Amino acid sequence: MRSDLEIAQAATKRPILELATDRLGIPTEQLEPYGRFKAKLSLEYIDTLASRPNGKLVLVTAISPTPAGEGKTTTTVGLGDALNHIGKRAIMCLREPSLGPVFGMKGGAAGGGMAQIVPMEDINLHFTGDFNAIALANNLLAALIDNHIHHGNKLGIDVRRVNWRRVVDLNDRALRNIVVGLGGTANGFPREDHFDIVVASEIMAIFCLVNNLKDLKQRLGNIVIGYSLTGKPILARDLQAQGAMTALLKEALAPNLVQTLENNPAIVHGGPFANIAHGCNTVLATATALKLADYVVTEAGFGADLGAEKFFDIKCRKAGLTPSAVVLVATVRALKYHGGVEVKDVGTENLDALRAGLVNLERHIHNITQNFGLPCVVAINHRTEDTPAEIALLQATTAALGVEVVLAKHWAQGGAGAADLAHAVVKLCEQPNHFKFLYQDSDSLWDKVQAIATKTYGAASITADAKVRAQIAQLQSDGYGDLPVCIAKTQYSFSTDAKLRGAPSGHVLTIREVRLSAGAGFVVMVCGDIMTMPGLPAVPAANGIDVNDAGQITGLS
């Protein structure tokens, strides 16, 4: 059996300028090619699309992630290919992969099997340099902070209350907690500092939520980097940092155009994690695609409780987007894992375990259809070991909830294998839409977390220690209470305990830390033991990645 990389390397790709002109009508002069098979759309061209009507927006999300796999990105690509296969004009909008997971445990994010975006190696590695630009803008601000303190500290920055962190796009646990400024007075004032992974940074969140360069510079200036000795918030614009940061991000802000194995257009831009950030591709990419196609298929990271909730309550709220339908991805294997079966045994038929694991699927369906008022279809990402009895049980269970289950074989067959799913999605997009948010802007920050925890996670309540409660109260009184909240927690469970599979209820969500992302326009509530700088596993994927004598990359997944 060929690997995903081998399939991608054998693909017949169309020159991206030719594809953009033939399929999307984009003039070649409005594209900046990065080699033959990837290009950036000019921001000037995007501005000319404003008067066009929007297409239908379809979100692909999933059950709670498991080691057995779900295939959300693969399904997003497969559905996009399938919509084009049945004669619809569709574009996929995906996130750029982070190098942390690529070299760590999760691997890349370009799809799999016959449902991939290409050039796979480029997309999963340096791509067009967007993440490098984001890291540089972030770390420029960090350098300007310490430089200002070193040269007299006119703003009176309290070095104990600098909350701006440095970033790197790798998993490196040794950088989570560090001390900077050692080595004498010439190197500044020693202070405790921290590193996050690039995809958890506020710059990444801002990058993914802005509408244009003016909006970008305004939001960068709004970043709160820390507090003065008198307790006054210090903003990035107080350091005159926003102009240079915008200059570093200017080229990166243009969305990236690539293609699928079936030569269908895909826009890949931005990449925040959904367990520690809002987990969606850029607003700019999604808004552009909606002007260029009749159907736009996008994804939100991890399970629907994290990615989809943030897609709705943060991205759609901020950008004024209204989704038309939701595809909820599951595999029989993953559902059996949620039913208590270990990974080594999920390939064996087990109706009891499947029945027990279906509670996870059912809660996600309830959240999508009841909490957010959207029509939903369940896509079973098919594997050869799935049995007719297991599929029948799935169909019977979801039918009782008024939701259709479609068996999708895009991994093996490409777009043709997901044609039934495409037809189901088109049908859903024509249904009445009752989209709503989980909470209102006017709700307090505490009540917003309470709503997410009790309505989406099945928690009984939320809690925090006195220090965290005081921080939340201070943000409320400082005028940030109308912002949405971004919950940072484990992706593996509805609770903050990654080992609790299925659909746990009655647990308590503990808020461990609060971070204001004033530039992005939300407040991050860090819960449980989630880390914003991941570590590498005992055997990282990097150990298997190589380059052969012909210069061809191997081992990338």
N, C-alpha and C positions, 0 to 999 in steps of 0.2 A: 504494500500500500504506500502511495506517495505521501510525503509530508506536506503540510500546508505551504511551506516555503518552496518545495519542489514544484507544486502545482502553480504557485504564483510565478516562479521563474520561467515556467514553460508557457505562460500566457502570451497571447498575441495582443499586444497593446496598440491602440491608435495614438498617433501624435496628439498631444493634448490641445494644441491650437486648432487642429482640424476637427477634433471632437467638439470643442466648445462652439465653433462656428456652425457646424452641421446640426448639432443636437440642441443647442441653446440660443443660437443666433447672436453670440457675443463676437463683436469685431475683434480681430487679432490684435489690433493696436491697444485694446483695453485689457490685455493680458500680459503679465510679466512671466515669461517661461523660466522655470528652474530645471534645465535640461529638457528632454523631449516629452516627458510624461507627467509633469506636474507644473502648475502655474498659479500665480496669484491674480485675482480679479482686482482691477483698479477701483479705488474708492470713488473716483470721479464717475466711473460707469455705474456703480451701485446707486449713486445719487440720482441718475437719470431714470431709475426704475420706479420711483416713488408713486407715480400715477397709475401703475399697473394694478389690477386686482390681485388679491392673494389666492393661492391655491389652498388645498386642504392639508392641515397639519396632523400627522399621525405619530403618536408616541409609542415606541417599543420599550417595554420595561419587563421585569421578571419577578419570579418568586425569590425568596431569600437565598442568596448564593450558597453553594455547597462545594465540597471538593469533587463531587461527581459531575459538576458542570451543568450549565444551562444553555449557553450559546446565544446570548442576547445580541451581541454585535453581528454574529453570523446571521441571525434571523433578520436583523435590520437590513443587511446587505441583500439577503435572499428575497425579502419582501420588496425592496426597491427594484431588484431585477425582475421579480414576478409581475409587478405593476407595469413595467415596461413591456414585459412579455405578453400581457393581455391587451396591449394597445394603449395604455395610459402613459402620460408624460410625467415621469417621477424623478426626483433627485433625493439622494440620501445625504443627511447631515450628521457627521460623526465627530467624535472628539479625537484629538491627537494623542497617541500613546505617550506615557511617561517612561523614561528610561529606568526608573526605579523598579517597576514591575517587570519590564522587559529583561533586565539582568537579574531579577530576583526570583519570585515564585509564580506570579500570575502569567507572565509572558506578554506578548504584544496585544494589539487591539485592532487588527485589520480584518477580522472575520476568520473563516476557516473552510476547509474543503473547497467546494465549487462556489462558495459565496464569500468572496474576498474582494477587498479593494487593493489596487496595485498602483505603483511599485511597492510591494510589501516591505522589502528591506528598508527603503528610504523612509516610508511612513513610520515604521517602528523604531528607526534610529534618529538621525539628525533632522530629517525631513527638510523643511525650508528655514530652519533656525528660529522659529517662533519662541520655543521654550528658552533658548539661550538669551534672546532679547528680554524676555520676562525676568529671567534670573538677573541679568545685568541691571535692569531698571530697579529691581528690588534691592540689589546689593549696592547700587550707587546711592540710594537713599540711606542705607545703613552707614556707608562711608561718610556721607555728608553729616549725619548725626554726630558721629564720633569726632569728625573734624571740627564741627562747630563747638563742641565741648572743649576740645583741645585748645582752640584759639580764643579762649576767653568766656565762652558760654553766655553771650549777651541775652539769650532768651531765658536763661535761668533754668535750663533743663535739669530735672532731678534724675541723676544717673541711676538711682534706685528704681525709677519708674519709666525707664525706656522700654517700650513693649514691641518695638519693631525688630523682627528677626531676620537673620540672613537665610539664604536658601541655596540648595543645590538639587539638581534633578536626578538624584540617586538615593537608594536606601543606604543610610549610614548611621547606625545607632550611636556611634562614638561622638557624633556632632550634636546630639540632642541637647546637652548641657555643656557649655564651655565657658572659659574666661578669656576676655580680650583685653588688649592694652598692657600686657606684661612686657617687661624688658626695660623699664625706665621711663623717665618723663618724656623722652622724645617720641614714645609710642602711644601717648595718650593716657587716659585715666583707666586703670583696671576696673572692669565690671563684669558681672555675670551676663552671659548672652546665650543664644540658642540658634539652632538651625532647624528649618522646616524643609520638607521636600517642595519643589517649585509648585506642584499642582495644589498644594495646600495654602499657598500664599494669597494675600489680599490682592496683589497685582494680577494674579491669574483670574481671580474672581471679577475684578474690575474689567480686565481685558475681555472677559466673556459676557459682560452685561452692558457694555457701552454701545451707542448708536453711531458715533462718528468721532473724529479727532478732537473736536471741541469738547464733547462729552467726556472723552478720555482724560484730557488735561484738567478739566474741572474736578473729576472724581479723584485723580491722583493728588491734586491739591488738598482735597478734603481728608486725606488719610491722617488719622491721629497717631503720631509716632510715640507719644508718651505725655508726660505731665511736667509742669514747672514745679519749683519748690513751693509755690503758693497754691498748687492744685489745679492750675489752669491747663486745659488741653493744648498741646503743641501740635500744629498741623504741618504737613509736608510743605505747604505754601509758605509757612513762616521761615522755612529754610531755603525758599526759592528753588525748590527741587523739581517742581512739576514740568517745567519746560524741557529740561534735559532728559527727564524720564520719558516724556512724550516723544522726544526725538529718537530715543532708543527703540521705542515701540511702533513708530510710524509705519515702517515697512511690514512689520509683523501683523498689523491690524487688518491688512488686506487678506480676505479669505483664500484658502488653498483649494484648487480644483484638481481632482484626480479621477480615476475611473474604476469600475468593477471588472472582474474577469470577463463579463459579457459586454464590456465597453459602454456601460451606462454611467452618466456623470455622478460624481459624489463630491461634496464639499467637506473637507476635514479641517477643523479650526478650533483651537482652544482645547483644554483638557483637564478641568478640575475634578478631583476625586469626589464621590458622592458620600463617602463616610466621614470625610473631614472638610468638605467644601460643598458647593451646590451641584456639582456633577453633571453639567450640561455643556454642549458645544456653544459657540458664541451666538449671541443674539444677532449680530451682524450677518453671520453665515445663514442662520435660519430665516431671517427676514429677507435676505437676498434670494434664497432658494424659493421662498413662497411667491416671489415675483416672476420666477423663471419656469415654474412647473405647476402642474395641476395638483400633484400630490407630493408632499415633502415628508419623508420618513426619517425621524430622528430618534435618538435613544437617550436615556438617562441612566446614570451609573448605578450599579448594584441592584438591590431589590426595590420593589415599588415603594416600600415604606421609607426608603431614603431618597433614591434618585427621583422617583415620580413625584413624591410629595414636594421636593425642592423645585422640580421642574414647574409644577403648578404654582406653589405658593411664593416662589422667588422669581424664577425666570418669566413665567407667564404674567405674573402680577406686575413686574417691572417693565416688561416689554409690550404689554397689551396684547398678548397672544391668546388665541382661543383654540385649543385642540379640538379636532373633529372625532377622533377615535383613539382607543388604546389597544395595543397588542400586548398581552401578558404571556411571556415565554416560560415554559416549564419543560422538564424532561421527566420521563418515568423514573429514571435512575435517581434524580435529585429528590423527587417526591418520596421515594422509598427511603432515601437517606433521612429525610425529615421524619419519616415514620419509625426510625430507630435502627435501620440496617446500616452496617459499616460499608465503607467504600468498596472493599474487596468483594462484597456479596451483592452489590446493587444490580449486577447483570443477570441475576437469577429471578425468575418469576416469584413474586411474593405479594399476593393480593391484600393480605392483612396489613403488611407494612405500607403498601400504597394507600390503603384506606386510612390508616393512621396519619400518613403524611399529607393527605389532601387538605387537612385543616390549614396548612400554610397557604395553599393556593386559594382556598375559600376566603381567608381573611383579606388577601390582596384583592380578590374580586370585589369583596364588600367595600373595601376602601375606595377603589376606583369608581365603582358604580354608585355607591351611596354617599360617601364623603365628598366626592368630587363631581358626581352627576354625569359621568361620561360613559358612552357605550363601549363595550369591551369584548374582545374575542381572545380565547386562549389558544396559543400556538404551541403544539407539542413538537419540539425539535426532535425529530424521529431518529432513533438508533435501531440497528438491525436486531438487537436482542429484545426490543419491546414486543410483548405478546398481544394477540388479539383480545385476550381476557382483560389485560391491563388497560388497553385502550378503551374497551367497552365500559369498564368501571369509571374511567375518567369522564367519558362522554355522558354517562348517566348522572354522575354527581354534579357536573357543571350545568347540565340541562335543567336540573331542579332549581338552579340559581338563575335561570333565564339567560345563560351565556353559552355561546357556541364554542365547541372545541374543534380545532382543525389540525389534522396531522400534516406537518410540513416536512418535506424531504429535500430542502434546498442544499443541505450540506453535501449530499451525494449527487443531486440532479440540477443544481443551480436554480435559476428563476422558474423554469418549468415545474420543478418539484414543489414550488410554493404558490402555484397558480390558484389553488383553492383558497389559500389564505388571502391572496390579493383580491379575489372576488368578494370574500367575506368583509374585508376592510372597506372596499368601495361601497358595499351595501351599508355598513355601519356609518360611513361618512354622510350618508343621505338621511340618517335618522335625526329626529329632534335632539338638540344639544342643550343640556341643562348644567353646563359647566359652572362650578362655584369653587371658591376658596375654602380652606378649612377654618380660617379665622379671619377677622376683620383688622384693618390697619389700626383702628381705634382701640383694639384690645390691648391690655398691658402686656409687657414682655413675658411676665410670669404666666399669664393666662394663655398666651400663644403656645408656650412650651407645654402647658397642661393640656391644651387641645390636641396637640400632636401626639403626646404620650398616651392619653386616654382613648382618643378616637382612632388613631392609626396603629399604635404599638400594643394596645390592649392593657396598658398599665393601669394600676389602681390610683396612683398619685405620683407627684414629683416631689423631690426634696433637694435641699442644698444646705451647706453649713452657713453660719452667720456671716462670714466674710463674703461668700458668693452672693448671698441674699442682699447684702449691703451694696455690692457692686451693681447688681441688677437694679436695685432701687435708685442708685446714683445715675445710671444710664437713663432710667425713666425720667428722672427729674431734670437731667441735662438736655432733654428734648429728643432722645433717640427711641422713645417708646413706640413710635409709629412704624418703626422698621420691622420687616419680617425677621424671623429667627431661623438659624441654620444649625440643625442638631448634628454634632459630631459624635458618632458612636460606632460600635461594631456593626458591620454589614451582615453578619452571619445569623443574627437572631433579632426578633422583635424587641427583645430585652437588651440590656447592656452586658449580658453574659453570653459569650459566643457559643457556649456549649448547650444552650437551651434551644433545641430544634423545634420544628413544628410551629405552633402558635401559642406560646406561653401567655398567660393572663394573670392579672392581679399583682404583678411585680411593681417595684418602685423605681422610677427613673431618677437617678442622682446626678445633679449638675455639679461637676467637679471644678469647672473653670469657665470664665466668661471672657470673650474677646470681642471688642468692638471693631467691625470692619466698616467704618464710616464712609470710606470711598466707594466700596462695593455696594453699600446700602443695606447691610444686614448685621445682626448680632449673632456671633457663633457661641453656642452653648456646648461645651465639651463635657461629654457624659461617659461614665465608666472609665475603663483604662485605655481608651483609644489614643493612639500616638499620631502626631502630625509630622513625625519623621519616622518612617518605617525602618525596620532592620532587615538584613538578608537572612534567608533560611540556611539551614546547615549545609545544604547542597544547592547553591544558587544556580539559576539558569545560565549565568555567565560562564560557568564551567564547561558548558556544552556548545558555546558559540565560538566559531572559528572562521578563518578565511583560508581557502585552499590555494594551491600554487597558481591557479588561473585567476585569482582575485575574486572568486565567488564566495559570498558569505554562506556558511552552513550552520545548522543547529538553532536557527532563530525560529521561535514559535509564537 
